[in-house]
Amino acid sequence: MVLGSLALGASSTAARAEKNDKMEKCYGVVKAGKNDCADAKQMHSCAGEAKDNGGKHEWILLPKGTCDRLVNGSMKG
């Protein structure tokens, strides 16, 4: 039973790593309350806490190559 749990955990970790290779943080395009996690300035620590639309330190994960095509999209916060 424990081995099955360990195998499941390892496979989900691998899937997450593979997904992250295909995703990138995009700053400056988040709507208020729709950010993915803590902002770049550490003003808050959780998803969904962005106060304003388009905050330059707020980010959301997007497929690689998408951020460069968005108005105000930046790879740096």
TORVEX-73625 format. One record per atom (N, C-alpha, C): residue number from 1; atom name; x, y, z. Coordinates in steps of 0.05 Angstrom, whole numbers, padded with zeros to 5 digits. Each point is the difference from the previous one (the first is absolute). Last residue first. Layout:
N
PT  num  atome       x       y       z
PT  NUM     CA       X       Y       Z
...
//
This chain:
77
PT  num  atome       x       y       z
PT   77      N   00182   00808  -00258
PT   77     CA  -00019   00015   00017
PT   77      C   00013   00021   00015
PT   76      N   00014  -00057  -00099
PT   76     CA   00012   00009   00025
PT   76      C  -00020   00016   00016
PT   75      N  -00018  -00034  -00087
PT   75     CA   00011  -00023   00013
PT   75      C   00013   00006   00026
PT   74      N  -00085   00051  -00053
PT   74     CA   00029   00001   00005
PT   74      C   00008  -00026   00014
PT   73      N  -00089   00058  -00054
PT   73     CA   00011  -00025   00010
PT   73      C   00031   00002   00003
PT   72      N  -00064   00067  -00036
PT   72     CA   00010   00003   00027
PT   72      C   00011  -00026   00012
PT   71      N  -00056  -00018  -00083
PT   71     CA   00006   00028   00008
PT   71      C   00007   00000   00029
PT   70      N   00018  -00090  -00055
PT   70     CA  -00021   00014   00014
PT   70      C   00009   00029   00007
PT   69      N   00054  -00072  -00041
PT   69     CA  -00020   00009  -00019
PT   69      C  -00023   00017   00013
PT   68      N   00073  -00044   00048
PT   68     CA   00012   00020  -00018
PT   68      C  -00020   00012  -00020
PT   67      N  -00025  -00072   00059
PT   67     CA   00004   00025   00014
PT   67      C   00010   00022  -00019
PT   66      N  -00009  -00093  -00028
PT   66     CA  -00025   00016   00000
PT   66      C   00005   00028   00012
PT   65      N   00066  -00073  -00006
PT   65     CA  -00002   00016  -00024
PT   65      C  -00025   00017  -00001
PT   64      N  -00001  -00085   00064
PT   64     CA   00024   00014  -00009
PT   64      C  -00005   00014  -00027
PT   63      N  -00083  -00017   00066
PT   63     CA   00017  -00016  -00018
PT   63      C   00024   00017  -00010
PT   62      N  -00038   00031   00093
PT   62     CA  -00010  -00002  -00027
PT   62      C   00018  -00019  -00017
PT   61      N  -00022   00040   00109
PT   61     CA   00014  -00020  -00017
PT   61      C  -00015  -00001  -00027
PT   60      N   00005   00088   00065
PT   60     CA  -00017  -00023  -00006
PT   60      C   00016  -00018  -00018
PT   59      N   00017   00094   00071
PT   59     CA   00005  -00019  -00022
PT   59      C  -00021  -00022  -00002
PT   58      N   00032   00108   00043
PT   58     CA  -00018  -00023   00002
PT   58      C   00004  -00018  -00025
PT   57      N   00041   00087   00014
PT   57     CA   00013  -00020   00016
PT   57      C  -00017  -00025   00004
PT   56      N  -00029   00079  -00049
PT   56     CA   00025  -00009  -00013
PT   56      C   00015  -00021   00016
PT   55      N  -00109   00019  -00008
PT   55     CA   00022   00006   00018
PT   55      C   00026  -00012  -00011
PT   54      N  -00095  -00001  -00037
PT   54     CA   00025   00007  -00013
PT   54      C   00023   00008   00018
PT   53      N  -00095   00006   00044
PT   53     CA   00004  -00012  -00027
PT   53      C   00028   00010  -00010
PT   52      N  -00017  -00007   00107
PT   52     CA  -00006   00016  -00024
PT   52      C   00004  -00015  -00025
PT   51      N   00013  -00040   00088
PT   51     CA  -00020   00022   00006
PT   51      C  -00009   00015  -00025
PT   50      N   00036  -00106   00024
PT   50     CA   00007   00024  -00016
PT   50      C  -00022   00021   00005
PT   49      N   00003  -00093   00035
PT   49     CA   00002   00024   00017
PT   49      C   00008   00025  -00015
PT   48      N  -00009  -00098  -00028
PT   48     CA  -00025   00014   00003
PT   48      C   00000   00025   00017
PT   47      N   00074  -00074   00019
PT   47     CA  -00014   00004  -00025
PT   47      C  -00026   00015   00006
PT   46      N   00081   00014   00069
PT   46     CA  -00018  -00020  -00010
PT   46      C  -00013   00008  -00027
PT   45      N   00061   00051   00063
PT   45     CA   00012  -00027  -00004
PT   45      C  -00018  -00020  -00013
PT   44      N   00024   00116   00004
PT   44     CA  -00019  -00021   00009
PT   44      C   00012  -00027  -00007
PT   43      N   00052   00074  -00014
PT   43     CA  -00021   00015   00014
PT   43      C  -00022  -00018   00010
PT   42      N   00089  -00014  -00052
PT   42     CA  -00007  -00013   00025
PT   42      C  -00020   00017   00016
PT   41      N   00037   00014  -00091
PT   41     CA   00009   00017   00021
PT   41      C  -00007  -00011   00028
PT   40      N  -00026  -00044  -00082
PT   40     CA   00029   00003  -00001
PT   40      C   00011   00017   00023
PT   39      N  -00093  -00055   00013
PT   39     CA   00010   00020  -00019
PT   39      C   00030   00002   00003
PT   38      N  -00061  -00090   00021
PT   38     CA   00012   00024   00012
PT   38      C   00010   00018  -00022
PT   37      N  -00065  -00064  -00043
PT   37     CA   00013  -00004   00025
PT   37      C   00011   00026   00010
PT   36      N  -00059  -00008  -00079
PT   36     CA   00005  -00028   00007
PT   36      C   00013  -00005   00027
PT   35      N  -00073   00081  -00033
PT   35     CA   00029  -00007  -00001
PT   35      C   00004  -00029   00009
PT   34      N  -00084   00057  -00006
PT   34     CA   00005  -00023  -00017
PT   34      C   00029  -00008  -00002
PT   33      N  -00044   00080   00045
PT   33     CA  -00010  -00025   00012
PT   33      C   00005  -00025  -00016
PT   32      N   00007   00087  -00055
PT   32     CA  -00002   00001   00030
PT   32      C  -00013  -00026   00010
PT   31      N   00050  -00007  -00093
PT   31     CA  -00023   00014   00010
PT   31      C   00000  -00001   00031
PT   30      N   00090  -00008  -00066
PT   30     CA  -00019  -00013   00018
PT   30      C  -00024   00018   00007
PT   29      N   00086   00014  -00052
PT   29     CA  -00025  -00006  -00016
PT   29      C  -00022  -00012   00017
PT   28      N   00095   00022   00026
PT   28     CA  -00012   00024  -00011
PT   28      C  -00026  -00004  -00015
PT   27      N   00076  -00079   00009
PT   27     CA  -00007   00022   00018
PT   27      C  -00014   00022  -00015
PT   26      N   00021  -00112  -00008
PT   26     CA  -00005   00025  -00016
PT   26      C  -00010   00021   00020
PT   25      N   00054  -00103  -00001
PT   25     CA  -00013   00021   00015
PT   25      C  -00003   00024  -00018
PT   24      N   00002  -00101  -00040
PT   24     CA   00017   00022   00009
PT   24      C  -00017   00020   00016
PT   23      N   00001  -00111  -00046
PT   23     CA  -00013   00023   00010
PT   23      C   00020   00021   00009
PT   22      N   00020  -00089  -00030
PT   22     CA  -00016   00010  -00022
PT   22      C  -00014   00026   00008
PT   21      N   00053  -00051   00061
PT   21     CA   00018   00005  -00023
PT   21      C  -00015   00012  -00023
PT   20      N  -00048  -00028   00076
PT   20     CA   00014   00025   00005
PT   20      C   00020   00006  -00022
PT   19      N  -00047  -00082  -00002
PT   19     CA  -00018   00022  -00005
PT   19      C   00014   00027   00003
PT   18      N   00047  -00078   00024
PT   18     CA  -00003   00002  -00029
PT   18      C  -00018   00023  -00008
PT   17      N   00010  -00018   00091
PT   17     CA   00025   00010  -00011
PT   17      C  -00002   00003  -00030
PT   16      N  -00072  -00041   00045
PT   16     CA   00001   00029   00006
PT   16      C   00026   00012  -00012
PT   15      N  -00010  -00092  -00007
PT   15     CA  -00020   00013  -00018
PT   15      C   00001   00030   00005
PT   14      N   00052  -00054   00056
PT   14     CA   00011   00001  -00027
PT   14      C  -00018   00014  -00019
PT   13      N  -00031  -00014   00087
PT   13     CA   00022   00019   00001
PT   13      C   00013   00002  -00028
PT   12      N  -00066  -00065   00012
PT   12     CA  -00013   00027  -00001
PT   12      C   00022   00022   00002
PT   11      N   00028  -00090   00006
PT   11     CA  -00010   00005  -00027
PT   11      C  -00013   00028  -00001
PT   10      N   00032  -00030   00084
PT   10     CA   00022   00004  -00019
PT   10      C  -00010   00007  -00028
PT    9      N  -00063  -00024   00066
PT    9     CA   00012   00025   00006
PT    9      C   00023   00007  -00019
PT    8      N  -00039  -00085  -00006
PT    8     CA  -00019   00020  -00009
PT    8      C   00011   00028   00005
PT    7      N   00049  -00072   00033
PT    7     CA   00001   00000  -00029
PT    7      C  -00019   00022  -00011
PT    6      N  -00001  -00015   00092
PT    6     CA   00025   00012  -00008
PT    6      C   00002   00002  -00030
PT    5      N  -00074  -00045   00036
PT    5     CA  -00002   00029   00006
PT    5      C   00026   00014  -00009
PT    4      N  -00001  -00094  -00005
PT    4     CA  -00019   00012  -00020
PT    4      C  -00002   00030   00003
PT    3      N   00049  -00048   00064
PT    3     CA   00015   00002  -00025
PT    3      C  -00018   00012  -00022
PT    2      N  -00039  -00019   00084
PT    2     CA   00018   00024   00001
PT    2      C   00015   00003  -00026
PT    1      N  -00055  -00076   00008
PT    1     CA  -00016   00024   00000
PT    1      C   00017   00025   00000
//
